[in-house]
Amino acid sequence: SVSKQMKELEASGFLKGALNVEQQLALISACTDLKAAVEGATFIQECTPENLELKKKIFGQLDLIVGDNVILSSSTSCLLPSKLFTGLKHVKQCIVSHPVNPPYFVPLVEIVPHPETDPSTTERTYALMKKIGQSPVKLNREIEGFVLNRLQYAVISEAWRLVGEGVISPTDLDLVMSDGLGMRYAFIGPLETMHLNAEG
Protein backbone atom coordinates (compact mmCIF):
# COMPACT_ATOMS: atom_id res chain seq x y z
CA SER A 1 0.00 0.00 0.00
CA VAL A 2 0.98 3.66 -0.43
CA SER A 3 0.97 4.10 3.34
CA LYS A 4 3.35 1.17 3.91
CA GLN A 5 5.73 2.28 1.16
CA MET A 6 5.83 5.87 2.44
CA LYS A 7 6.55 4.70 5.99
CA GLU A 8 9.43 2.57 4.64
CA LEU A 9 10.75 5.59 2.71
CA GLU A 10 10.59 7.77 5.82
CA ALA A 11 12.35 5.10 7.95
CA SER A 12 15.18 4.85 5.40
CA GLY A 13 15.51 8.63 5.02
CA PHE A 14 14.25 8.72 1.43
CA LEU A 15 10.90 10.45 1.97
CA LYS A 16 10.68 13.52 -0.26
CA GLY A 17 9.17 16.86 0.67
CA ALA A 18 8.93 18.94 3.84
CA LEU A 19 5.92 17.05 5.28
CA ASN A 20 6.05 13.83 7.32
CA VAL A 21 4.23 10.64 6.30
CA GLU A 22 1.02 11.42 8.19
CA GLN A 23 0.82 14.94 6.73
CA GLN A 24 1.43 13.61 3.20
CA LEU A 25 -1.10 10.78 3.56
CA ALA A 26 -3.71 13.30 4.74
CA LEU A 27 -3.40 14.98 1.31
CA ILE A 28 -4.16 11.74 -0.60
CA SER A 29 -7.73 10.64 -1.17
CA ALA A 30 -9.53 8.18 -3.44
CA CYS A 31 -12.54 9.13 -5.55
CA THR A 32 -14.64 7.24 -8.10
CA ASP A 33 -16.29 10.33 -9.63
CA LEU A 34 -14.07 12.03 -12.20
CA LYS A 35 -15.66 15.47 -11.86
CA ALA A 36 -15.30 15.43 -8.07
CA ALA A 37 -11.74 14.08 -8.35
CA VAL A 38 -10.51 16.99 -10.47
CA GLU A 39 -12.47 19.80 -8.83
CA GLY A 40 -10.16 22.72 -8.05
CA ALA A 41 -7.17 21.10 -9.80
CA THR A 42 -4.65 23.16 -11.74
CA PHE A 43 -2.63 20.16 -13.01
CA ILE A 44 -4.06 16.70 -13.75
CA GLN A 45 -1.67 13.77 -14.30
CA GLU A 46 -3.24 10.71 -15.94
CA CYS A 47 -1.55 7.44 -14.95
CA THR A 48 -3.73 4.69 -16.46
CA PRO A 49 -2.31 1.60 -18.26
CA GLU A 50 -0.61 2.12 -21.64
CA ASN A 51 -3.83 1.75 -23.62
CA LEU A 52 -4.55 4.42 -26.25
CA GLU A 53 -8.33 3.99 -26.28
CA LEU A 54 -8.56 4.11 -22.47
CA LYS A 55 -6.40 7.25 -22.28
CA LYS A 56 -8.35 8.96 -25.09
CA LYS A 57 -11.63 8.16 -23.32
CA ILE A 58 -10.36 9.73 -20.07
CA PHE A 59 -9.02 12.86 -21.79
CA GLY A 60 -12.28 13.14 -23.74
CA GLN A 61 -14.18 13.15 -20.43
CA LEU A 62 -11.74 15.59 -18.80
CA ASP A 63 -12.02 17.90 -21.83
CA LEU A 64 -15.72 18.37 -21.07
CA ILE A 65 -15.28 19.29 -17.39
CA VAL A 66 -12.05 21.30 -17.02
CA GLY A 67 -11.64 25.06 -17.36
CA ASP A 68 -9.17 26.97 -19.53
CA ASN A 69 -6.40 27.09 -16.94
CA VAL A 70 -5.97 23.40 -16.10
CA ILE A 71 -3.06 21.43 -17.54
CA LEU A 72 -4.01 17.94 -18.77
CA SER A 73 -0.93 15.74 -18.61
CA SER A 74 -0.30 12.08 -19.46
CA SER A 75 2.31 9.75 -17.98
CA THR A 76 2.52 7.71 -21.19
CA SER A 77 5.97 6.36 -21.95
CA CYS A 78 5.47 6.03 -25.72
CA LEU A 79 2.05 7.19 -26.99
CA LEU A 80 2.41 10.34 -29.05
CA PRO A 81 0.60 13.49 -27.87
CA SER A 82 -0.95 13.83 -31.35
CA LYS A 83 -2.59 10.41 -30.88
CA LEU A 84 -3.79 11.27 -27.34
CA PHE A 85 -4.99 14.87 -27.60
CA THR A 86 -5.89 15.75 -31.22
CA GLY A 87 -9.45 17.04 -31.49
CA LEU A 88 -9.79 18.04 -27.83
CA LYS A 89 -11.25 21.49 -27.11
CA HIS A 90 -8.45 22.09 -24.56
CA VAL A 91 -5.62 20.73 -26.73
CA LYS A 92 -3.48 23.83 -25.99
CA GLN A 93 -3.46 22.73 -22.32
CA CYS A 94 -2.44 19.13 -23.08
CA ILE A 95 1.06 17.69 -22.67
CA VAL A 96 2.90 14.45 -21.94
CA SER A 97 4.94 14.42 -18.71
CA HIS A 98 6.67 11.04 -18.83
CA PRO A 99 8.27 10.09 -15.49
CA VAL A 100 10.95 7.38 -15.49
CA ASN A 101 10.46 4.23 -13.43
CA PRO A 102 10.87 4.22 -10.48
CA PRO A 103 9.96 7.95 -10.41
CA TYR A 104 10.57 8.29 -6.69
CA PHE A 105 14.27 7.55 -7.19
CA VAL A 106 14.86 8.47 -10.85
CA PRO A 107 13.99 12.17 -11.20
CA LEU A 108 13.85 12.54 -15.00
CA VAL A 109 10.56 13.66 -16.57
CA GLU A 110 10.28 13.96 -20.36
CA ILE A 111 7.94 16.85 -21.28
CA VAL A 112 6.52 16.29 -24.76
CA PRO A 113 4.17 18.83 -26.37
CA HIS A 114 1.34 18.23 -28.83
CA PRO A 115 1.88 20.30 -32.01
CA GLU A 116 -0.83 22.66 -30.69
CA THR A 117 0.32 22.78 -27.04
CA ASP A 118 0.63 26.37 -25.84
CA PRO A 119 4.23 27.25 -24.82
CA SER A 120 2.88 28.42 -21.44
CA THR A 121 1.61 24.86 -20.80
CA THR A 122 5.13 23.53 -21.36
CA GLU A 123 6.68 26.22 -19.13
CA ARG A 124 4.17 25.72 -16.29
CA THR A 125 4.66 21.93 -16.43
CA TYR A 126 8.45 22.34 -16.41
CA ALA A 127 8.28 24.72 -13.42
CA LEU A 128 5.99 22.35 -11.49
CA MET A 129 8.28 19.36 -12.07
CA LYS A 130 11.29 21.40 -10.88
CA LYS A 131 9.36 22.54 -7.81
CA ILE A 132 8.54 18.95 -6.75
CA GLY A 133 12.17 17.87 -7.11
CA GLN A 134 12.10 16.14 -10.51
CA SER A 135 14.54 16.77 -13.39
CA PRO A 136 12.39 17.80 -16.35
CA VAL A 137 13.64 17.95 -19.93
CA LYS A 138 11.71 19.63 -22.75
CA LEU A 139 11.35 17.98 -26.14
CA ASN A 140 10.88 20.59 -28.86
CA ARG A 141 8.52 18.26 -30.72
CA GLU A 142 7.02 14.81 -30.42
CA ILE A 143 8.96 11.82 -31.75
CA GLU A 144 8.31 8.06 -31.56
CA GLY A 145 9.77 6.66 -28.32
CA PHE A 146 10.56 10.16 -26.98
CA VAL A 147 14.28 10.50 -26.05
CA LEU A 148 14.98 8.13 -23.16
CA ASN A 149 13.54 5.12 -24.96
CA ARG A 150 15.33 5.94 -28.21
CA LEU A 151 18.67 6.04 -26.39
CA GLN A 152 17.73 2.89 -24.47
CA TYR A 153 16.74 1.03 -27.67
CA ALA A 154 20.11 1.88 -29.24
CA VAL A 155 21.94 0.46 -26.20
CA ILE A 156 19.73 -2.66 -26.06
CA SER A 157 20.17 -3.27 -29.80
CA GLU A 158 23.96 -3.16 -29.50
CA ALA A 159 23.86 -5.28 -26.31
CA TRP A 160 21.94 -8.03 -28.15
CA ARG A 161 24.45 -7.86 -31.03
CA LEU A 162 27.53 -8.14 -28.79
CA VAL A 163 26.10 -11.07 -26.81
CA GLY A 164 24.65 -12.72 -29.94
CA GLU A 165 28.01 -12.59 -31.73
CA GLY A 166 29.74 -14.19 -28.74
CA VAL A 167 31.87 -11.14 -27.97
CA ILE A 168 30.84 -11.11 -24.29
CA SER A 169 28.60 -13.02 -21.87
CA PRO A 170 25.22 -11.54 -20.83
CA THR A 171 26.48 -11.20 -17.23
CA ASP A 172 29.60 -9.30 -18.27
CA LEU A 173 27.62 -7.16 -20.72
CA ASP A 174 25.41 -6.03 -17.83
CA LEU A 175 28.54 -5.30 -15.77
CA VAL A 176 29.87 -3.04 -18.53
CA MET A 177 26.74 -0.95 -18.00
CA SER A 178 26.22 -1.20 -14.21
CA ASP A 179 29.89 -0.83 -13.22
CA GLY A 180 31.08 1.25 -16.18
CA LEU A 181 29.00 3.23 -18.61
CA GLY A 182 25.99 3.46 -16.27
CA MET A 183 28.13 4.84 -13.46
CA ARG A 184 29.64 7.44 -15.77
CA TYR A 185 26.28 8.43 -17.21
CA ALA A 186 24.81 8.78 -13.71
CA PHE A 187 26.58 12.13 -13.42
CA ILE A 188 27.84 13.07 -16.89
CA GLY A 189 26.03 12.70 -20.22
CA PRO A 190 27.48 11.48 -23.54
CA LEU A 191 27.82 14.95 -25.08
CA GLU A 192 29.59 16.40 -22.03
CA THR A 193 31.81 13.29 -21.89
CA MET A 194 32.90 13.89 -25.49
CA HIS A 195 33.40 17.59 -24.84
CA LEU A 196 35.70 16.89 -21.85
CA ASN A 197 37.55 13.94 -23.40
CA ALA A 198 41.16 14.18 -24.61
CA GLU A 199 40.79 16.85 -27.32
CA GLY A 200 37.03 17.34 -27.12
Salt bridges, closest charged atoms under 4 A:
GLU8 OE2 - LYS4 NZ 3.56
GLU46 OE2 - LYS55 NZ 2.41
GLU50 OE1 - LYS55 NZ 3.93
ASP63 OD1 - HIS90 ND1 2.73
ASP68 OD1 - HIS90 NE2 3.16
GLU110 OE1 - HIS98 ND1 2.78
GLU123 OE2 - LYS138 NZ 3.17
GLU158 OE1 - ARG161 NH2 2.73
